Amino acid sequence: MAATTEVPTPLSPEELRKTDAYWRACNYLSVGMIYLRANPLLREPLKPEHIKNRLLGHWGSDPGQSLVWVHLNRLIRKYDLNVIYISGPGHGAPATLANCYLEGHYSEIYPDKSRDEAGMLKFFRQFSFPGGIGSHCTPETPGSIHEGGELGYSISHAYGAAFDNPDLIVTVMVGDGEAETGPLATSWHSNKFLNPIRDGAVLPVLHLNGYKIANPTILARIPHEELDALLTGYGHKPYFVEGNDPTTMHQKMASTLEQCILEIRSLQQDARSTGNTTRPRWPMIVLRSPKGWTGPKDVDGHKVEDFWRAHQVPVLDPATNKRSLKILEDWMHSYKPEELFDANGTLIPELQDLTPSGTRRISANPHANGGLLRKELELPDFRDYAVKMKTPGTLYTPPTDVLAHFLADVMRRNMSSFRVFGPDETASNRLTAIYAASKKTWLAEYKPEDADGGELDVTGRVMEMLSEHTLEGWFEGYVLTGRHGFFSTYEAFVHVIDSMFNQHAKWLEKSKNELDWRAPVPSINILITSLVWRQDHNGFTHQDPGFLDVVTNKSADVVRIYLPPDANCLLSVADHCLRSRDYVNVIVADKQDHLQYLTMEEAVTHCTKGIGIWDWASTDDGAEPDVVMACAGDIATMESVAAVAILKEHFSDLKIRFVNVVDLFRLMPETEHPHGLSDRDFDSLFTTDKPVIFNFHSYAALIHKLSYRRKNHENIHVRGYKEKGNINTPLELAILNQVDRFNLAIDVIDRVPRLRPIGAHIKEWLKDQIIDSINYAHAEGIDKEEIRNWKWPG
């Protein structure tokens, strides 16, 4: 809709005066955070020694953000709204922090940042200061579930928070620089997944202040009609609030924001009273205000306000330049702090009255500290889904299909607090059984043929969209507001969310280890499947297990990696992960048929230990072994077991200790991870002087990284993915990377001294098997029958 020429006046003169005063207080605090280390209320003339030695922070988006927050407060009080706020502009934390402080919640959490002059000074000094807090909405910021800094995830976080929260309104401020990112562009489509009956609402505010760090923003430089068409095309109903006069903009924002809130309520009421789940055209706001609004117009002859120079620190040298110091002092005095704060430095009572009370304050809303609202999942007994077996290594079953039946019942028991996420791959990853409990969320257009296997439903709880960024953002927003979920994706494409994982893991580490006021939240559970070793037709580009390397770079306090070797172990691991808190759990399990090795009782014991000896696959009978055969990962396990069978057949007196690793972090010393192995435990498994052949799912260097401090490290020889492969059969791909049964057996012969003089003929036979297997694969396009259906000979 076009911008109106008639300015509405919903605020009385008195309301307008107070609203503007509160907004000035927000802006004053935002500037103070960036610049001041003393004289917080300008009770004396500003001096160089009052200025921080390093000026770090972002001013440009703060006035616009505070404008929205101030007007939200009015409507929260008027309509008793349940609102959280997400700050999308990267480092726009001063606005959020200022509002938290004025609401009083900041001082409740951090009593030394009291609502007086002394507390204000500490509040200022900590910002972007060593030993203090960062310039974005870090975990230390009350009311925040979105750190910012890395751009693109604000809208997806907002929708994740709104799912299954029918009374919650999530207002998300989208920076126009942020709006240029790929993740943000896809996340506009989240409105096609929001059910007006069971979910809350998201109110996006696209903040067009025109500039990034040193460039104009695209959406601020296209015609009004084009922008309107773009946002309308995304399915929104855009309202435009544009201008630079504070008095006019207060009235416009008050009117427009109230209209949007009332429309949201009307749309929800209609859907909930009639049962009509037709996708609404939800309102949104486009706020066009100057970059660095109310700041210096120019500095040293250079335009600042409404230009990119206002993005970060508008006045760069006030501590060393008298003219700049005067500009800063005049700027801060323009907000008239003497009218806003009393003699003690406390916000005056008439302005305090503008804030909501208790948990209705945005900064104190419990949804932004989601662990406070967390309810435990009601989980079925995973043992009931066990694969029944008698002899290890003789029964094939697809592990993820087994898991799907367990997850379906988890869904059935938690129909308002559990969702499954995946990028168009739930069925491909053999998790189809979940659809029996709940289908895929879909509020876009339906066609008759969708009824034939489309699995679409407005009430579905399986979230599928071909954007890993958006899915991960939804998932993070969902768990940070206290709910639970499970995310499956192809191994080759999980790298898409590398940096999102990084930020979330760091958020968890800070929250878990340093902020006792943040309650534990459910874990992010990521299932990686469609693995590197079974890319039969996708080829080399789909072969990358390196996400595990990314995960191990994070603190062991908040990340775990599990490589269950079979379906029963996968069930045990999944149950553990769904019960855990404050972790990112990464599970690696294939969707193809795999051998089953352990009964459910054995699997529970093995997964509880995280690493252990398989007696049935060992030949050392408790004596000192000649060699340790270790493995982690389902393909690695199968090839290792097959190698043991070959060695048993040809060297009956060879003493092999077979070790399987489920929890990769167990390889770490106890001093680095509370669940790691002591040196004594490690030695008892891997010996102190015998060769260890470690067959690994991923890159070999990762095992060396985790075990480099161990005494026997020089004798640990790791086999893993070597960037070798293309369109291969499973065995051929394993051979190319030397993780196959034949190469493993050759490695043992080469590394066990007493086998070297007697193993030459067996080595030749093994090499022949390698050549023959590759030739067969190239001739027939498939592995030999005895390979495809190989079983443990017992």
N, C-alpha and C positions, 0 to 999 in steps of 0.2 A: 504494500500500500504506500502511497505517496506521503511524504512528510506534510503535516498539516500547517497551514499558515496562521491559524488562530491558536493563540497560546492558552491552554487551559489554566485554570487557577483553583485547583482543589485545596491548596493550602491557604489558610487564613493568614493575614499579615503576621500574627503572633507565631503561628506554626512555622511560617517561612523564616522568620527571624531566628527562631531556635534551631531549626534544621540547618540553616546556613552556619550558625555558630558552632554546632556540633561538627559539621563538615570541616570548618576551619580548624577545629581542634585536631581532627584526624590528620589534616595536611601539615599542621605545625609539628605534630609528633613525627610524621614521616620525614620531614626535613631534619628535625633534631637528631633522629637516629643516624642519618648519613653524616652529619657534620660535628656534633657537639660531644665533648668530653668533660665539659664544665659549664656552669652558668645555664642550666637547662631552661629556665624561665625568663632569661634575659633581664634579670633583676639589676644588672649592671651593664655598662657598655661592653659590647662584644670585643674580645681581645684575641690576638693570635694564639695565646696559650689555652684558650677555650676550645680550639679546633683540634680534631683528631689528626694525628700525624699522617695517616693514610686514609684517603676518602674513597670508600668502597660502598657501592649500593646503586640502586636503580630508582630514579625519581619519576620517570616519564609517565607510567601508567597509574601511579598511586592516586592522584585526585579523582580520576574516573572510577577507579575501583571503590574508593570510599564513598563516592556519590551513590553508587548502587547499594552499598552496605547500609548507609544511613537511611535510605528510603525503604529498604527491606525491614529495618527495625520498626518503622512506623506501621507497616502492614502486619508484621508479626504481632505487635501489640493490639492492633485493631481487630484482627481476625483470628488471633490465637494460632498462628501458623507454626508448623514444624519445619524449620529451614536449616540447611547447611549451605556453606558457600565454598566454592572451589575457585582458587586463583590460578588461571591458566598462564598469564604473562610471566615469563620465566623467572625473573628475580624481583617480582613485584610484591615482596613480602612486607615492606613497610606499611602498606595500607592494611593488610590483615593484622599485623602486629599492633598497629595503632588502635584499631577497633577492638581487638582483644583486651588491650590495656584499658581503654575507656569503659568497656563493659564490666571491668573489675575481675574478670575470670583469670586474667594473667597473674594478677597479684595473689589470687587464691592459690594458684599452683606454685608460684614463685614468690613467697612472702617478702623476700628482700627487694623485689621490684614493686614496692608499695605505692599506693595512690597518693603520693605526696612528692615534694621536691626531691628528697633524698632517693626515693624509689624511682622517680622519673630519670634522675641522673644515671642510676645503674642500668635502667632500661635503655637509655641512649648509648651508654658506653659499651654494652655487650654486643651491639649490632655490628656485624662484619668486623669483629675485633678478636684478636687472638684470645683463646679461652672463652669466647662468647658464642654467638649463634651466627648462622649463615644469612645470606641476603635473599634467600628464597624461603618458601614455607616448609621448613625442615620439620622433622618429627617433634622438635621442641615447641612448635607453634600450636597452641590450643585451637581446636576447631578445624585443623587441617587434616585431610587424608591424601593430599596431593602436593608433592614437594615442588613441582615446577623445575626450573633449571633446564632439564631436557624437555623440549617442547613437543606437543602433539597429543598428549594423553588426557587432557582435562575433560573433554566431553565423554570419552569412554569411561573414565573413572566416575563421572557424574551419573551416567546411566547404570553402571554397576551398583552404585549406591541406591538408586531408585528402584531397581528390581525387587519385588516382594516387600517393598516398604510403602504401602498404599497411602499413608498420611504424610509422607515426606516430600518436600519440594527442594530440589537441588538446584541452586542458582550457580551457574558456572560462567565465569568471566573468561572469554576467549580472546587472547591477544591477536591483533591482526598480523603480527609476525608469525605467531604460532599457527595461524590459519593457512600459512603457506606450506606446512609440512604434510607429508603423505598420510601419517597416522591420523591427523586431525581431519583431513579431507574425507577419509573413509568413515570416520566416526559420526559424521552428520547423519549417516544412514541408521544410526541406532534407534531413531524414532520409529522405524518399521518393526521394532521388537518390543516396544513398550505397550503393555496391556493396560488400558485405562481402568480396568476393574481391580486388578490385583496389585498393580505397581503404583509407585509414586509418580511424580512429574519432574521433568528437567526443564529449567528455564535458561536457555543459553543467552548470554549477552555478548555479542560480538563487539569488541571495543576497537573502533577505528580511530586511533589517535595518529595514524598516518605514517609512522616511521619505525624502523628497526634500529639497530645500533648505528648504522651509517648509511641507510638507504630508505627510500619510501617503501611502503607496503603495497602489495598488488591490489588488495581489495579496497584500499582507500583511494586508489587512483583509477578505478573503473567507473563508468557512468552509473548514476543512481539506479536507472532502469535495469541495467545489466546485473548489478548486485542484487536487486530485488528479485529478478528472475532466477538467479542462481539459488538464493535461499528458498524461494518458493518451490523451485524444482527439487530441492532436497526434502520438501514436504513440510516446511515450516510456514507460519504466518508471521512475517517480519513486521515489526513496528520500529520506526526510526525516531530516535531522540538526538537532535543535532543542534549544535550551537556552542557559544563560548561565554555568554553572559550568565553568571551564576544564578541570578534571580529567575531568569527565564528557564534555565535548565532544571532548577529545582522543581518548578511547576510542571514542566514537561515530564520529568522523570517520575514525579509523584503520580501524575495522571496515567502515564503509560504503564508503569509497573503495576499499579492497582488494576488496570484493565486486564493485564496479562494474568494476574493472580485470579481474578474473578472468572476469566475465561477458563483457566485450568480447573477451577472448582466446578464450573458449569459442565465442562466436558466430562469430568469424573462422575459428577452426580448423575448425568444423563446415562452414562454407560452402566453405572452401578444400580440404577433404579430400573433400567430396561433390559439389562443384560446384553446390550448392543456393544460389541467389541470392534466395530468398524474403526479402522485407524483414524484417529482425529488429526486435524492439522493443528499441531500445538503451536502456541505463540512463542515468539522469541523477540529480542530487542537488539537493534543495532544502535550502539551509542557512539556518535561521532563527536569527540571533544578534542581539544588541542593536546598534543604531547606536552607534558610538563605544565599542564594548566595551572594558572595562578602563580607560576614561578617567574623568574626574570624574563623580560621580553627579549633582551639582548645583553650580551657581555662582550666588551671590547669591540663593539661594532659588528659583532656576529649575531645573527638571529638565533635565539635559543628556544623560547616557547613556540610550540607548534612546528618544531623542526627536530631533526635527529639529535642535535646537541643536547636536548633535554632528556634523552633516553636514560643516561646514567647520572653522572654528577654534573649539574649545569654550571656551577662555579668551581673551577678547579684549584685555585691557589689562594684561598682567603687567609691562610696562615702566613703567607709571605708577600702578599700584595694588598696594600691598604685599600685600593679601589675595589678589589674583589671582596675584601672583608666588609666594606660598606654596603656593597650590593647584597651580600648574604644577610647582614643585619637588617637592612630595610625589607628584604624579602620576608624574613621571619617575623618582623614587627607588623607586617601587613596583615597577619592573621589575628592580631590583637590578643596575645596570650593573656594579658592582664584582665581581659573581659571573660576569659574562658576558665581560668583556674583561680582558686581562692588564695589566701595568704599562705596556706600550707602547701600549695601546689596541687590541690585536689580539684578535679572537675567540679564546677559549681552545681548545686542540687538541681536547678531547673534543666540542666543538660543531662544529668544522670537520669532524670525521669524519662528521657527519650529512649533509653535502652529497655529491652524486654527484661524479664526477671528470671532467675533460676536457670533451668535447662532450656528455656525458650531463647536465651541468649545464643546467638549463632556460635560464638566461641565455646560455649558450654554444652552444646547439643551432644547428647551421648552417642548419636550416630557417627560423630567424628572421632569418637574413642570407642570403636565398635566392640572391643572386647567386653565392655560393660554390658552390652546387650546380647552377647554370645550365648546361645543355648547349645548344649551338647547334642550331637547327632544321635538319633536313635538308630543303631546299627544292628542288622541281623547278624547271626553267628556265621562268620565267614567259613567255618568248618563245614557248614551244611552244603557248601557248593564244591566240596572237594572232588577231585578226580580220583576215582577208586582204582587202585593198582595193587598188584601183588609182587611183581618182579621189577626191579629198577631198570630203566632204559629199554623197555620193550613195548611201550604204548605211546602212540602219537596223539597229540591234542593241540588245538590252537589256544595258547594261553589267554589272549585278550578276549576270546569268545567266552571262556570260563569266567573271566573277570566281569564281563558285561552282565551276566545274570545276577551276580552279587550287587553290582551298581544299580541295576534295575530295582532291586528290593530296597536299597538305600534310598533311592528316589521315592519309592512308594511310601516309605515311612517318614519322609521329610519333605513334604510337598510345598512347603513355603520357605525352606531354608537351605535347599541343596539344588545346585544346577550343574549340568555337564556342558563343557565348552569344547568346540573343535571346528577347524576350518574346512567344512564340507567333507569331512573324512571320518565321521563316526561310523558309517557303514563300511567304508574302505578299510578301516582299522579293526573290523570284525567286532564292533561294539553294538551291533544292531539290536541285540536283545534289550537294550535300554529303552527302545521305542515302545516296547510292551508296557512300560510304566509311564512314559511320557514322550510325546512326539516333539518335533522341532517347532520352536516358537516362530510364528509367521503371521504378520499383520498386513503384509502387502497383498497384491492381487492374487486371487485363486483362479485356477482353471480346472475344468472337470477332470482332466487326466491326472491332476495331482492326487486324486483319490486312489489311484493305482500305484501304490508304493511310494508316493511322495512324502508321507509321514509328516505332513504339515498340520499345525493346529494353533489357533490363537492362544490356547492354554498350555501349549508345549513348554517344556523346561529344558530341552536340549538346545543350546545356543550355537547355531552354525552360521558363519559368515566367512567369506574368503578373504579375511584380513586377520592375520595373527596378532597384529597390533591392537585392533579393536577388541578382539576376544580377550587378550591378556589384560587390557584396560578394564573391561567389564569385570573380569574375574578379580582383579585387584580391588576395584571399588566394592565388589560384593563382599569379599572377605574382610576388608578394612572396616566395613560397617557391621561385621559380626556374623556373617553367614558362611556357608561351606560350599566347596565345589571341587571339580575334577576336570582337567584340561588334557586332551590328547591331540597330538600332532605328529606329522612326519618328521623323522630325524633330520632330513636334509633341510627342512624349513624352520626348525625351532630356532635357528640362528637369527631369524627375523626379529625375535624379541630379546636378543642378547642384552641390549642396553636397558630395556625395561626390567628384565630380571635383575640386572646390576643395581638399579635404583631401588627396587623393592627389597632386595636383600640388605642393602645398606640402611634402608628405612627400618627394617626389622631389627637389625643389629643395634642401631641407636635406641630404638624403642625398648628393646628387650634388656639391654645391658645398662642403660643410663637413665631411663625415664620410668620410675616406678609408678607414676600416675597413669601411664598408658597400659591398659589391661591387655592381656594376651589375646591375639586374634587367631582364627583358624588358619591353617597353613595353606599355601599354594601347592597344589599337587599336580605335577606335570608328568603325563605318560608319554614317553617317546617311543614310537613304533614305526612300522615301515622302514626297517633298519638298513644300514649300509650293506649288510651281508646278503640281503635278499632283493636287490635292485635289478631283477632279472631283465627288465625292459627299459627302465629309466636311465640306466647308465651312469657314467662317471659323475655327472653334475649332481646326482642324488646320493652321492657317497661321501658323507661328512659326519663323523661321530664327534666332532670337536666341541659340541656344547658342553660336554663333561669337563673339558679343560677350563671353560669359562666359569663353570660352577665352582670348581675347586679353588679358584682365585679368591673366592669370598670366604668370610669367616666361618669356620666350622661350627660356630654357635648357632648359625641360622640356615645352613644348607646341608642337605644329605643327598647321596646318590645310591640308588639301589639297582642291582642287576640280578633279579630273581632268575634262577636257571630253568624253572618250570612253572606250570600253572598253579600248583599248590603253594609254592613260594610266593608267587605273584599275589595270590589272595591274602596271604599273611602280611605281606608288605603293604598292600593297599589298605587293609584294616588299620594297621599301625599308622600309616600316613594320615588317614582321615581322622584319627583321634588326636593327632599331634597339634601343637600350637606354635606359632611364631617361627615356622620353618618354610623354606622352599624345598619341597621334596621332589626329586627327579627320579622317575622310575623308567628303566629301559627294558622293554619286553616286546617280542616280536608277535605279529599277527598270524604268521604262518604256523603250520603244524610243527610241533616240537616233541621230542621225547620227554616223558615224565619220569623223574628219578626218585622222588621222595613221597612217601605217604604224607597225609596231612599232619599227623603227629610229628613225623620226622621234619617236615617243612617248618612247623612252628618252632621247634627246637633250633633248627639250623638258622632261621631268620632272627631269632632272639639273640643268638650268639653273633650273627652277622658274618661269621667266617668259621669254617670248620673242616675237619677231615671226614671224607666219605670212606668208611671202612670197606664197603662193598666194591669200591673201585680201586682200593689200595691193595698192594701185595706185600707190604712190609711187616704185617702182623705185629705191629707195635715195636719192631726192632728199628735200629738205625737204618734209614733208607739209603739207597744208592742215589736216588734222584727224587725231587719233589715236583710233581706235576700240579701246577696251580692254574686256576682259570676264573674268569669273571665275565658273565654274559652268556646268553643261551646258545648262540652258535659256537662261541669259544668253548663252552662246556661240552657240547656234543662232539666237537672235533677232538677235544682233549680226552674224553672218555673213549672215543674210537681209537685214538693213538695208544692208550693204555691197553686196549684189547689186542692191538697188533703186537705190542711189546710183550705182553703176557704169552702170546702164542709162540713167539720166537725165542724169548729169553725167560724160561720158566723160573729161574732162580733170581731174576732181577727184583730188587726191593724198591717198590714205588709207593710214595705217599701222595695221595690225591687230596688236594685242598681246593675247596670252592669258596669264593668270596661273593657275598650278597651285598653287604654294606661296604662301599668302597672306602669310606672314611675310617673304617676299622684298621686299615693299614697304617694310619698315622699313629705316632706315639701318643701315649696317654697325656703327655705334657702339652701336646698341641690340640688334642680333642678329648673330651671327657669319656667318649666311647671308643677311643682308640685302643690299640694293644700295648701292653707293657713290653719292654724288651724281652723279658723272660717268656711271655706268651708268644711273641713273634718268633723267637728262637725255637720254641717247642713245635711250632707249626712248620717253619721253613728251614730249620737246622742252622748251624753256624758255619758249616764249611762244605756242604754238598751243593751240587748244581740245582738251581730252581728254574724250571721252564714255566714261565707264566704266560698263558694264552689269554689275551685281553680283547674285549669288544672294541675298544677305541685305540687312540694313538699310544704307542708303547711308552713314550716319554712321560706320560701321566703316572704310570706305576712307579717309574724311577723317581719322579718328583715326590710321591707320597712316601716312598720307602728309602730315600737316599741316606738317611741317618742310621740305618740298620747295619748291624755288624756284618751280615752276609751279603751286603748289597752288591759287592763285586761279583758274586756268583749268581745273581738274579738276572736271568736272560728273558726279556719280555718280547713276545710276539704280538703284534697288533696291526692296525690298518696302516698301510704304507703309501696311500694315494695311488694304488695300482688297481685298475679295473675299468670296465666299460659295460658292454652288454654281455654278461657272463651268466653261466649257471652258478648256483650257490657254491658248489665245490670248486669250480674253476676260479671264482673270485677269491675263495679262501686260499687256493694254491698260489695265486699271483701275489698274495700278501703274506704267504708262508705261515698261515695260522691253521692249515689243514692237518689232518691226521698223519699224512705221510711225511711232511716236513717236520712235524713235531717229533715223530719217531726217529727221524734222521738226526735231529738235534740232540735227542737223548743219547743216541749211539756215539755221537761226536764228543759229548761232554762227560760221559761216565767212563773213566779211564779203562776199566777192565773190559768194556765193550768194544773199544776201538780195534783191537787186534782180531776180534772174532766176529765183528758185525759187518765186514765188507760186503759179503754176499747179500745180506738182508738190506743193506743200503742200496745196492744195485736194484734189487727187486722193488724197493720203495720208489726209486727214481723212475723205474719202468711204469709203476702205477700212476705216477704223476703225468707222465707223457701220454699214457693210454687214456687217462681220464680227460685230459684236455682235448685229445683227438676225438674222443667219443662225443664230447660236448659240442665241438665244432661240426661234427658230422650229423648228429641227431638233434641238436638243440635242447638237450636235456641231460641230466646226469644219469649214470647207470642205475638200473633197478636196485642193485645191492647197495648203492650209496643212498638213493632216495628213501629206501625203506630199511636202512641199516638198524640193527638192534643189538643191544648188549648181549654177548654170548653167555654171560653168567660165569 
